[in-house]
Amino acid sequence: QRQMCIRDRSSTIDIDDSDRLVVVSPDSDELITVERSGDRFALGLRTPTCAGPRTVAWWGEQAVVTCPQEDRVAVHALDSGTFSSIELPWGSRPFGVVVAGDIAYVSLQGPGEIARISLAGTPTLLETMPAIEDARGIAVLPDGRLGITRWRSPDVEAQIVVLDPVSGERDAVALQFDPQVASDTEAGGVPSYLSQLLISPIGDLAAVPSLQANVNHGEFQNGEPFSFETTLRGVVSYLDVAGDLTEDFTRRRHFDNRGLLSAGVFSSRGDFLFLSSRGSRAVERVDTFTGAQAGAILDVGFAPEGLALTADDRYLYVEAFMSREVV
């Protein structure tokens, strides 16, 4: 069973254990809360924060937010209006944040490192550790290790690293190149733009939403020009968490007429996976036991970038970045 003290994935939107929602607003440099009372929802607090906040995670009644434009992390006590700031080295570009107990782990996209920050008392930077180039998505695995994604992939494979935050030991994980010939429903290539690593609450599976770029196609590569159906696909890849965290390539799923899958969230029982499709303004639902697509929600706002699900699985929040709204 998931430990409720662990916010196990980085996201632009997060729900605490009482279904209070917090979301970053990078245009207005704010954190915004949404309050739920039964089946009613209301705008809560609008709290000024750093310039261009990117991801947020609850820590008790406080919100931890990354500030890549200012190379710092802010910790807000939203109800009292007070906050603390943790300065990071120049060029850190903090992006993803997860909280485990009184520790926040933050991916630093500039140097490819992870920052370990103590939140107890006065928030303090404890150390930084090497992780992976272009580090972005971050999640806490069931055994306490961290999974960190490389945002932009090299041509041969997508890359993830598993980091032991105690010893600093790192293990590389690859999402393999897909060699298949492009068709009107699928396209080969390499998964890229990996901004999240999603851990199933039953601890057996990890999912990685992304775009799959068909870098083995085109007039220069094979003499065939690209079309809108052969350039890219939205895909989700799966890793075996219970084993050695290798990819189960046979389970990788392509989404026809979909581009970048920008975010995702598992249901509380791990039986469904919800994935936001940024370009098509939709949320796709996948049955994780069969791998089949199990419906879609359309018109969820422009450029959905974050998903969060209430604890009772009844309501799905969608952060639609270019609509400036939560749906």
Salt bridges, closest charged atoms under 4 A:
ASP8 OD2 - ARG2 NH2 3.33
ASP14 OD2 - ARG7 NE 3.55
ASP17 OD1 - ARG7 NH1 3.13
ASP19 OD2 - ARG36 NH1 2.93
ASP27 OD2 - ARG324 NH2 2.46
GLU30 OE1 - ARG46 NH2 2.82
GLU35 OE2 - ARG20 NE 3.02
ASP39 OD1 - ARG314 NH1 3.36
GLU70 OE1 - ARG72 NE 2.52
ASP79 OD1 - ARG20 NH2 2.94
GLU127 OE2 - ARG116 NE 2.99
GLU133 OE1 - ARG150 NH2 3.58
ASP134 OD2 - ARG152 NE 2.77
ASP143 OD2 - ARG145 NE 2.84
ASP171 OD2 - ARG145 NH1 3.56
ASP178 OD2 - HIS254 NE2 3.38
GLU224 OE1 - HIS217 NE2 3.81
GLU247 OE2 - ARG252 NH2 2.81
ASP256 OD1 - ARG233 NH2 3.50
GLU284 OE2 - ARG258 NE 2.53
GLU305 OE2 - ARG278 NH1 2.26
ASP312 OD2 - ARG36 NH2 2.94
ASP313 OD2 - ARG269 NH1 3.74
